[in-house]
Amino acid sequence: MNADEEDYVPETNGGGNADDELAALKAEAAEFKDRMLRALADAENTRRRAEREKLDASQYAISKFARDILAVADNFQRAIEACPKDARDSASPQVKAVIDGVEATERQLLATLERHGVKPIDTTDGRFDPNLHQAIAEVPGLGKPPGSIVSVVQVGYVIGDRLLRPAMVTVARKDEAPPGVNTVT
């Protein structure tokens, strides 16, 4: 061995021992590892958020267009309702053909909307839901419980899981007892 090798002593910061330096390096490595894991998690969250926003944009981008097209669907429905069944039965073959064509066009329009995620709001259960329905009037219940749907004035629609247009409905009002009738039993 030469003289330089025998006298070699590892250099330390400020004269501290090697265990302190090793502990400091381990702490620094743990801090860098933690930073890296957080950066990876942040990048993954950003990627997921971007995918979700892209999906939402593609699914809901047609909302304004679909809302405008619903007016066309409403007009088809009004045209069909304007010609009652007895008038259709007694109509000429040409008028029947026009009515059949309007009905077929309405079906095709509604099927196209549905293919793009636009679906009518189901009101068959008769329960009023303020998140899906807009009450435009309270009417006599005709045997239905107060607050339930009596009639649908305009069909409502959802696109995906979002409300596109609320269903306009009439709801049953609570029937009040006629004056002078005692309701206490």
Summary of the structure (lengths in Angstrom):
residues: 185
radius of gyration: 35.8
end to end distance: 115.3
largest distance: 122.9
contacts: 405
relative contact order: 0.09
helix: 52%
strand: 17%
